[in-house]
Amino acid sequence: MKKINLLLALAVLCAVVISGGCQPWEKKYRTCEQEKENLEGLFESSQQSLQQCDGERSRLAQQIAILTQQLRDAQAQSAQTAKPVETGLEAEGGVYDPAKGTITIPLASDVLFDSGKATLKSDPKAKLNRIAGIINQRYAGKEVWVVGHTDTDPIRKSKWKDNWELSSQRSLAVTRYLIQQGITAKQLTAAGRGEFHPIGSRKSDNRRVEVIVHMY
């Protein structure tokens, strides 16, 4: 009888020990379960936030595309409706450059001068008179460049040292004539650029004097 009671006591003691030893693990398990649920909730919330961001990004991209197209349409319409600038020198071959704010009037050297010469012929003076009149009327005080150019043929028979000198002397001849027509010397600049700035493959096109009016 005593032996049975002792065994029962030991069994109860073991049950108590085992029961007491499981309590910390059960608590840890429940804590992990709670953390797992929290993480799953955070993950689901993050997924929803990402979907919202993707939707917002798509919406913004569509708005940018619409605004870009509207801007292009407005620019195209503005270019079509923009009133062309009237310089007054169109009839004399003046070419307006809006980026530089200049009007360039090319004058063929073959018309202005005899070959290898820097003395103005009589015939082109009428054209220079018209150009000078318009400059005096519409661009008084504005800067005017007179720039001489030649082709690439080297100087052989004339008195000039090189094409640079020839282009400079031709520029001076036109400049001095414009002064005679009332354009003030202060607003004029004469320059020679030789053969270094061609505008085409034909040599006759490159032999020229340019009158460049600065509008602003």
C-alpha positions in Angstrom: 0.0 0.0 0.0 2.8 2.4 0.9 4.5 1.5 -2.4 1.4 2.4 -4.4 1.0 5.7 -2.6 4.6 6.5 -3.3 4.2 5.8 -7.0 1.0 7.9 -7.1 2.9 10.8 -5.5 5.8 10.5 -8.0 3.3 10.5 -10.8 1.6 13.6 -9.6 4.9 15.3 -9.1 6.0 14.4 -12.6 2.7 15.7 -14.0 3.2 19.0 -12.2 6.8 19.3 -13.4 5.8 18.5 -17.0 2.9 20.9 -16.8 5.0 23.7 -15.4 7.7 23.2 -18.0 5.4 23.5 -21.0 4.0 26.9 -20.0 7.0 29.0 -21.3 7.0 27.2 -24.6 3.2 27.7 -25.0 3.7 31.4 -24.3 6.5 31.7 -26.9 4.3 29.9 -29.4 1.4 32.2 -28.9 3.8 35.2 -29.2 5.2 33.9 -32.5 1.7 33.4 -33.8 0.8 37.0 -32.9 3.9 38.3 -34.6 3.1 36.2 -37.6 -0.3 37.7 -37.8 1.1 41.2 -37.4 3.7 40.6 -40.2 1.0 39.2 -42.5 -1.1 42.3 -41.8 1.9 44.6 -42.6 2.6 42.6 -45.8 -1.0 43.0 -46.9 -1.0 46.7 -46.1 2.3 47.1 -48.1 0.8 45.3 -51.1 -2.1 47.6 -51.0 0.2 50.7 -50.8 2.2 49.4 -53.7 -0.9 49.0 -55.8 -2.0 52.5 -55.0 1.4 53.9 -55.9 1.3 52.0 -59.2 -2.1 53.4 -59.9 -1.0 56.9 -59.0 2.1 56.6 -61.2 0.0 55.5 -64.1 -2.4 58.4 -63.6 0.5 60.9 -63.5 2.1 59.4 -66.6 -1.2 59.8 -68.5 -1.5 63.4 -67.3 2.1 64.2 -68.4 1.4 62.6 -71.8 -1.7 64.7 -72.2 0.0 68.0 -71.1 3.0 67.3 -73.4 0.7 66.8 -76.4 -1.2 69.9 -75.5 2.0 71.9 -75.4 3.1 70.5 -78.8 -0.2 71.4 -80.3 0.0 74.9 -78.8 3.5 75.4 -80.2 2.5 74.1 -83.6 -0.6 76.4 -83.6 1.6 79.4 -82.5 4.1 78.7 -85.3 1.3 78.6 -87.8 -0.4 81.8 -86.6 2.8 83.7 -85.8 3.0 86.8 -88.0 6.2 86.8 -90.1 8.7 89.5 -89.3 8.8 92.2 -92.0 12.3 93.6 -92.2 11.9 95.8 -95.2 14.9 94.2 -96.8 13.1 91.1 -98.3 13.1 92.6 -101.8 16.9 93.1 -101.6 17.4 89.4 -100.6 17.6 90.0 -96.9 17.4 86.8 -94.8 16.1 87.2 -91.2 17.6 85.1 -88.5 15.3 85.2 -85.4 17.9 83.4 -83.2 20.5 86.0 -83.9 18.2 89.0 -84.5 20.0 89.8 -87.8 19.2 90.4 -91.4 21.8 89.2 -93.8 21.9 90.6 -97.4 24.3 88.6 -99.6 25.8 90.6 -102.5 27.6 88.7 -105.2 31.2 89.9 -105.6 31.0 89.1 -109.4 28.2 91.8 -109.6 30.0 94.3 -107.3 33.5 94.0 -108.6 35.6 93.0 -111.6 37.7 89.9 -111.1 40.5 90.5 -108.7 39.4 94.1 -108.1 38.1 96.0 -105.1 36.6 99.0 -106.9 32.8 99.1 -107.0 31.2 98.9 -110.4 28.5 101.5 -111.3 25.6 99.1 -111.8 25.3 97.6 -108.3 25.3 101.1 -106.7 21.6 101.4 -107.2 21.0 98.3 -105.1 23.4 99.6 -102.4 21.5 102.9 -102.5 18.2 101.1 -101.7 19.8 99.1 -99.0 21.3 102.2 -97.4 18.0 104.0 -97.6 16.2 101.3 -95.7 18.9 101.0 -93.1 18.8 104.8 -92.6 15.0 104.8 -92.3 14.4 101.7 -90.2 17.7 100.8 -88.5 19.3 104.1 -87.8 22.0 103.6 -85.1 21.8 99.8 -85.3 25.0 97.9 -85.8 25.8 96.9 -89.4 28.6 94.5 -90.4 30.0 94.4 -93.9 31.8 91.1 -94.4 33.8 90.1 -97.5 34.3 86.5 -98.6 36.2 84.9 -101.5 36.5 81.5 -103.1 39.4 79.1 -102.5 41.4 80.1 -105.6 44.7 81.5 -104.6 45.7 85.0 -105.7 48.0 84.9 -108.7 47.6 87.9 -111.0 46.2 90.7 -108.8 48.1 93.0 -106.4 46.6 91.5 -103.3 48.8 89.4 -101.0 46.0 86.8 -100.4 42.3 86.2 -100.4 42.0 87.6 -96.9 43.4 90.9 -98.1 41.1 90.9 -101.1 38.0 90.2 -99.1 38.9 92.9 -96.6 39.4 95.5 -99.3 36.1 94.7 -100.9 34.4 94.9 -97.6 36.0 98.4 -97.1 34.8 99.5 -100.5 31.2 98.6 -99.7 31.5 100.1 -96.2 32.8 103.4 -97.5 30.1 103.6 -100.1 27.4 103.1 -97.4 28.9 105.9 -95.4 28.6 108.1 -98.5 24.9 107.2 -98.5 24.4 108.5 -95.0 25.0 105.5 -92.8 27.1 106.7 -89.9 30.6 105.2 -89.7 30.1 104.5 -86.0 27.5 101.9 -86.6 29.5 100.1 -89.4 32.1 97.3 -89.0 34.1 96.1 -92.0 35.7 92.7 -92.0 37.3 90.2 -94.4 37.0 86.5 -93.9 38.8 85.2 -97.0 37.9 81.8 -98.3 37.3 80.3 -94.9 33.4 80.5 -94.7 31.9 79.1 -97.9 28.2 78.8 -98.2 28.0 76.3 -101.1 29.9 74.1 -103.5 29.9 76.7 -106.3 32.7 79.2 -106.1 30.6 82.0 -107.5 28.3 81.6 -104.5 31.2 82.0 -102.1 32.5 85.2 -103.7 30.3 87.6 -101.9 30.0 90.6 -99.6 27.4 90.3 -96.8 25.7 93.3 -95.3 24.5 92.1 -91.8 22.0 94.4 -90.0 21.6 93.8 -86.3 17.9 94.6 -85.6 18.2 94.8 -81.7 
